[in-house]
Structure formats: C-alpha cells, structure tokens
Amino acid sequence: MKVVKPIIQCEVFDGVKIMKRLERACRTCYRSEGKVTATSYKKLLTNCIKSGHESILEHEKLTIRMRCDIGLYKDVTRHRAGTSFSIESTRYCNYSKDKFTNNIHFIEPVYSDDKRKYEIWKNTMQSIEEGYMKLASLDGVTADELRMLLPHSTAAEVTMTCNIRQWKHILTLRCSSHAHASVQQMFIPFLLLLKREMPEIFETVPYNENFPVEKYAKIEMLSEVE
Ligand SMILES: Cc1cc2nc3c(=O)[nH]c(=O)nc-3n(C[C@H](O)[C@H](O)[C@H](O)COP(=O)(O)OP(=O)(O)OC[C@H]3O[C@@H](n4cnc5c(N)ncnc54)[C@H](O)[C@@H]3O)c2cc1C
C-alpha cells in the first residue's frame, strides 16, 4: 500500500493569447475586428462576462491531468457540457502487477493530520489491499473482478479538458465550501492559477478562502509535447 498526495498538472498555456483569441471570436458578433489593440481584449471580455454573453468563452479550452481519488472523479464527471475525460480504468488496471509496484496507491485524505481519523482510515485501506492481493493471487481473476474492492480513496490518473466557459462554471461549483474537501483541495489552486493568468475571466469566481492553504494539491505545468 502506498499513500500519495494529490497532484494537479496543467498544460502549458499563455493566458493573454487565449484571451486575445476569444476576443477575435467575439468581435465577429459586432463586426468590430478593426477595434483590436494590444489591450482591447480586457474591456471586451469584462463587459461580455458582466452581461452574460459567455458563449464566446467556449472558443478556447484548457487541459489538466490530475492524480486524484476515485471520489473526486465521481463528482467531477457529473459535468456534461463542454467537458471531456480520459480516466485510468479500474477495469483494465490490476494493481497487483509489477507495473503498479504491486501496490494499491491511495490518496492521503484531507483529514490526515487528525491521528484518530487517519489511523482508522489507514487500517481500513490496509485490510482492503490485503483482500485485493489475496483475490488477485487466485487463478484467472481479472481486474474487472478486483475493482469491486476498490474504495473512494484509490488513486487514479485523470485527464480533463474543458472549454473556458465550462471551467468557469465548474470552478465556481467545485471551489465552494459545499464541494467535497478533496475536490476543493484540487481545484482551488487551479482556480488561483487561472485568476493570475486570466484575471479578466476568472477574477470574479468565488472560492472557499478558509480552505487551508497547506492542504492545496501541488500544482505543476505539464511538459510540452515534442
Ligand atoms: C455541492 C454539490 C453537491 C451535489 N450533490 C449531489 C447529489 O447529492 N446527488 C447528485 O446526483 N448530484 C449532486 N451534485 C451534482 C449536480 O447536481 C450536477 O449534476 C453537477 O454539479 C453537474 O453540474 P451541471 O448540472 O451544472 O452540469 P454541466 O454539465 O456542468 O452543465 C453546465 C450547464 O449547462 C446546462 N445544462 C447541462 N445539461 C443540461 C440539461 N440536461 N438541461 C438543461 N440545462 C443543462 C446547465 O445550465 C448547467 O449548469 C452535486 C453538485 C455539487 C456542486
């Protein structure tokens, strides 16, 4: 059994370029292509968002990759519009194999500092892993069968792509104190990155400012493809 922390990786992007491409798409509506200046996207996007003219944000997208728990992706895959997922398949991945270092990886729960809760959680995960490995050692057992033992805390890799409008919507819901703690832990640091890189679009998106900063998932940039 390995206990790992959540990670969020974001594809390399240039926020200003994204916003300028959104401006170009948006100016089709008013045939005001001639009004583009180095900074004209700022006012245009701010005004569009204020007036609810948000479909223009659908012309650009961003991809992230997460190491998260199954519970997180169970919540987040409820989003249907403008959203695409590729998720590590528990139907094909057999964690008793060398490829997975013969371990189930579990995401450390947000309450890991509370020793009483953490001990119960850890003992439970250990016993689940024991059962999983015992079942895996039987002849002919498939990953399909093994997955019935996997709990919400199981670590999984998820690639998620959304258009910018949908990111704004998802982050509004998933960075609020009403979202599950492991979801806030993952998405608040991502929202803060987007607030820095594209303030005209994301600065008004609220988030739970009381969520402990030391619990934020580590955020990294994905390396560029060759
Ligand atoms: C705090 C929290 C608690 C939740 N608890 C539960 C729960 O207990 N049980 C449960 O089942 N779900 C729960 N959900 C999931 C929630 O109900 C939504 O299914 C999920 O957040 C997806 O959001 P969305 O509906 O905005 O869909 P998205 O796919 O993100 O859609 C974006 C927007 O497009 C529009 N849209 C999309 N599809 C349709 C449609 N078919 N008809 C009309 N308009 C549409 C809506 O305006 C929608 O907001 C919870 C979500 C949150 C954030």
The ligand as an ORCA input file, in Angstrom:
! r2SCAN-3c Opt
* xyz 0 1
  C     -22.049     20.738     -3.744
  C     -22.651     19.780     -4.716
  C     -23.417     18.727     -4.250
  C     -24.000     17.821     -5.143
  N     -24.732     16.786     -4.656
  C     -25.275     15.882     -5.492
  C     -26.047     14.787     -5.026
  O     -26.209     14.588     -3.837
  N     -26.578     13.924     -5.926
  C     -26.444     14.106     -7.283
  O     -26.973     13.316     -8.062
  N     -25.716     15.135     -7.757
  C     -25.130     16.020     -6.921
  N     -24.384     17.060     -7.418
  C     -24.194     17.146     -8.872
  C     -25.007     18.300     -9.504
  O     -26.372     18.134     -9.308
  C     -24.703     18.377    -11.005
  O     -25.104     17.176    -11.627
  C     -23.236     18.582    -11.299
  O     -22.687     19.578    -10.466
  C     -23.062     18.965    -12.764
  O     -23.343     20.325    -12.912
  P     -24.333     20.925    -14.006
  O     -25.698     20.369    -13.834
  O     -24.171     22.392    -13.929
  O     -23.861     20.275    -15.370
  P     -22.839     20.722    -16.500
  O     -22.663     19.574    -17.400
  O     -21.612     21.305    -15.886
  O     -23.647     21.770    -17.310
  C     -23.327     23.143    -17.429
  C     -24.630     23.905    -17.566
  O     -25.270     23.528    -18.784
  C     -26.682     23.486    -18.574
  N     -27.149     22.113    -18.783
  C     -26.398     20.982    -18.899
  N     -27.167     19.924    -19.127
  C     -28.447     20.384    -19.142
  C     -29.719     19.752    -19.313
  N     -29.847     18.450    -19.498
  N     -30.798     20.531    -19.276
  C     -30.718     21.857    -19.081
  N     -29.564     22.521    -18.904
  C     -28.439     21.782    -18.932
  C     -26.938     23.946    -17.139
  O     -27.147     25.344    -17.140
  C     -25.645     23.604    -16.453
  O     -25.384     24.357    -15.287
  C     -23.806     17.983     -6.539
  C     -23.015     19.035     -7.013
  C     -22.451     19.924     -6.122
  C     -21.590     21.065     -6.658
*
